[in-house]
Amino acid sequence: MNVPAAAPAWKQFNFFDVIPVKDAHDLASSPEVFKSTPEISSITSSSAGVLVADIHGTVHLLGQDFVPIRSWVAHDAGRVTHMVERGGILVTLGEDPSTRLPILKIWDLEHFDKKTGAPLLLRSAKVQVGNRPHPVCVIALSASLSHLAIGMGDGTVLLYRQFDQTLFSSSFPKPKVIHESPKEPITGLGFREPRPVNPGAEDATQEKSDTLLHLFIVTTNQVISYAFGKGASSQPTIVDEVGCGLGCAVMDLRAREMVVARDEAIYMCGPDGRGACYAYEGPKSSVYSHKTYAVIVSPPFYPTVTNASATVRNYVARAPDSRAATQQDISKVTIFDVENKYVAFSGPFKEGVREVVSQWDQLYVLANDGKLYLLEEKPTSAKLDTLFRQSRFLLAINLAKTQGVDEAGIADIHRQYGDHLYSKGDDDGAMTQYIKTLGYLQPSYVIRKFLDAKRITNLTTYLQELHSPRYGRSMLISLPDEMTQMLIDLCSGASLSPPQPPPNQENAPPSPTKGGSGGSLYFPYLTYNRGNATEPAANSSVTGPPALPSEPLPQSSQQQQQQQSGHQRTASNARRSHHDVVTSSAPPSPPPGQTRRGPLKRRPSPRQYFAHFVDHLNHFSMFLEAVAWNRWGQQIELEDGGNIANDSTPVIPSDGFLVDEESEKADQVSVWNTLLELYLTLSAKELEAGNRKASVIIKNKALAILKGDSRGQKFPYDQTHALIICSTKDFTEGLVILWEQMGMYEDILRFWMEKENSNVEHAGSTRPSVEVVRHLSLYGPSHPHLYPFVLRFLTSTPALLSRHTKDVEQILEVIHDRKIIPPLGVVQVLSRNGVASVGLVKGWLMKRIMESKEEVDADRQLIASYRNETESKLKEVAELSDPEHPRVFHVTRCSACGGQLDLPSIHFMCKHSYHQRCLGEHENECPNCARTHGMIREIRRDNERFADQHDLFLRSVEETGLDAIASGFSKGVL
């Protein structure tokens, strides 16, 4: 078939990274469940996780680490052939040795059997059409669970109507044959869901096809559509005379169109006919949908250096052994962005592709060799950067809209596109893009680019759009005074067509004189908008803005002639008029106790001023301190009680400004990160200049940032950034503070240990080994694993051991008292080198040996007592169970009342005797021993229940280790 000429040429990018997925318990291999890939019969995604079925009839529900959460046998002694899930309802089709017909089973993935842990089986039925069984090719389930369709190998399509209503009822509906094509097997099925009707919209605006449920049926030769619902036709619609092979048809992610992949092209089919067609030649084995992408998998083939695909040629060229690479078959996976018409990824996979799964907003590829790969999509910012480098701004705009970028981000792309066109000399195209940034980009940015005579027409277009009711008042008042003056100067010598005033406003700003040709006709607009920049909000409810106090421009022909003959005088008068208007139109001061409210603006970010302080570090630090104090009320408090900022009350402006929480937080982090780096840089400079006192003061400021203020509040700096700065500047105190805040206590000890082992003289300062012991006393009580770590360090060299002998003894006592490691472990630690002698731990070992000996003796005595008791109990049980061994009772008093026994009396084998009157009716158990026996019976019942609770036993083993195993043996549960 010839490819249509309208098919677009695909632009290729690399917007996905291939990452191997490893097993959660073995990082050297792929997930365990995929190691037997030939035994996997079906894989599908679901709302609960990835579902994997094998040829033995078992279904595994996998979590995000690809470890089975639940596994159950769905079809005994038969393989699972198909699975589909919607809304927690799983439908499986499988084989059963007892019948030749496929078995349909419905499972509830949200409710599970308490005994087996498997999902509840709601329904089970045979799929039968006629007298001869036929294999199932494909199944489809509507999102509302109202319809289930099954496509057979003989070209028959079965439809279960009202499928959701029969899940919990007593009867199961019989399927209806809606399509038969004996010579064309079914290769694809898909439901197009109806759109919800908007009550407020007119019915005429919504197409009839959008209100009906459609079923697409794909065969090897055609695509057919069936409609269901009120007013639907009973006859099918032939959508296209082009079909596809099995696995090459899938619904797009929005479930609106059927994607049909053939060797020559990709077709999009709707309910009324074929839609878009995209040329992409080459064999295709399967197609999948992921977000806005279509994923095409090619059948396995041998790569060659002459292949038509650049991806295959690069694979062979980059292989270590090109000859071996051409002798191993591969499959190529290609990801298309159908909406934006480009290839987002193309890459080869060895041994072929078994399945592609879209789950958790990620795309996974399972190869035939059992290896699982994650195709991780790059962030939108990285994609846009790639497109910007290639000057593909139109594609960047479409991509940003598809990826959900906000209006401000899209406006910035238009701004960059305008800059690109401006640099190429395309002023008209640049102005078209700049106009689309109105409301987000400062007008002065654009006006400065067009302040010359040859671009005056483009500037006119921009000013006309700027004067529109949407932007006029909010944008012109933000123009700087010098920018307005430049516009006045430019307009005084140019001829601009005047903009139209806002309609139906009696108090609208003065309009330019009709028929005038001078650029000064824009002066009243400029002066009016600037003069009303601070107009009180109370006037905002007026229909139109108040009239200017200045006189309007003259209307007579004589004055027009004077304007045309004296540009310089007109410009001078206009400038004076502009000054007078701004002065006279300023609103009066508000009464006491009231605040003046004007139009809301965004507070400027302090980061835009950083570049001005590159060569003025002292002034830079003063600027940042003032910003933190006056904007957020944050200041550094030194240990001597002083602070950096002055004693004035912080000025924290909030009224009259739009506050963006994320931008404010980013500004705070930038200010404090920069302050920290500035303090360390200035401290080093002062130290080099010989001003040690000033260096210490500035370094204390850096410490104050890391520690926080006296109220316990942390300054909003980035800890990772601070770690890099402190490490680069060799700021030891700061590193220790950051490690403490991040809980990296072992890193603190390693730091001091490396200092000690660096062979650097430590004259006049505390030795690093002393710091190690001091920090151990601080962190050791809450982190016992640090004691063996420090013990190995202190016994690493004879010099350390001689200086810290008492510290070693104290550490040994703590290890014993807290039972951190056994004495044998201590011996192993100390015996790894020849530094520690036996005499060092002789006394400590003798104490531990004596204690261990006493414990062993106590345990032996306890074991002996248990054995004697057990022997006596066994002997007693043997006597009681021997019918030829009589039991003689010598008890003379009642165990209940204590009185003398008389007839009738009752004797129990536990050697307790009672008056018959002292026992209750039908009481056949000794009252004195009943409670004890009841407790024993309850313990045995608990042990029997515990024997079936494997999860609880494994949790106990993780917590207590061998104690749990020994307890299990003693209770008879193992």
JOPEZI-V544318 format. One record per run of one state. SS is the DSSP state (helix for helix, strand for strand, loop for the rest). FROM is the first residue (numbers start at 0). LEN is the number of residues. If there is no record, write none. Layout:
ss: {SS;SS}
from: {FROM;FROM}
len: {LEN;LEN}
This chain:
ss: {loop;strand;loop;strand;loop;helix;loop;helix;strand;loop;strand;loop;strand;loop;strand;loop;strand;loop;strand;loop;strand;loop;strand;loop;strand;loop;strand;loop;strand;loop;helix;loop;strand;loop;strand;loop;helix;loop;helix;loop;strand;loop;strand;loop;strand;loop;strand;loop;strand;loop;strand;loop;strand;loop;strand;loop;strand;loop;strand;loop;helix;loop;helix;loop;strand;loop;strand;loop;strand;loop;strand;loop;strand;loop;helix;loop;helix;loop;helix;loop;helix;loop;helix;loop;helix;loop;helix;loop;helix;loop;helix;loop;helix;loop;helix;loop;helix;loop;strand;loop;helix;loop;helix;loop;strand;loop;strand;loop;strand;loop;helix;loop;helix;loop;helix;loop;helix;loop;helix;loop;helix;loop;helix;loop;helix;loop;helix;loop;helix;loop;helix;loop;strand;loop;strand;loop;strand;loop;strand;helix;loop;helix;loop;helix;loop;helix;loop}
from: {0;10;12;15;21;31;34;36;39;44;49;54;57;62;67;73;79;86;88;96;98;112;118;127;135;141;146;152;155;161;163;166;175;180;185;192;202;205;207;211;212;219;222;228;236;240;248;251;257;261;264;269;273;279;285;290;292;297;300;302;309;318;321;325;328;337;341;350;352;359;361;367;371;377;379;389;392;402;406;423;426;435;442;449;452;466;471;476;480;492;518;531;536;541;556;565;566;584;600;602;605;613;616;632;636;637;642;643;656;658;660;688;691;707;718;728;731;741;744;757;767;779;784;794;797;803;804;817;822;830;837;881;892;893;899;900;904;907;912;915;918;926;948;949;960;961;971}
len: {10;2;3;6;10;3;2;3;5;5;5;3;5;5;6;6;7;2;8;2;14;6;9;8;6;5;6;3;6;2;3;9;5;5;7;10;3;2;4;1;7;3;6;8;4;8;3;6;4;3;5;4;6;6;5;2;5;3;2;7;9;3;4;3;9;4;9;2;7;2;6;4;6;2;10;3;10;4;17;3;9;7;7;3;14;5;5;4;12;26;13;5;5;15;9;1;18;16;2;3;8;3;16;4;1;5;1;13;2;2;28;3;16;11;10;3;10;3;13;10;12;5;10;3;6;1;13;5;8;7;44;11;1;6;1;4;3;5;3;3;8;22;1;11;1;10;3}
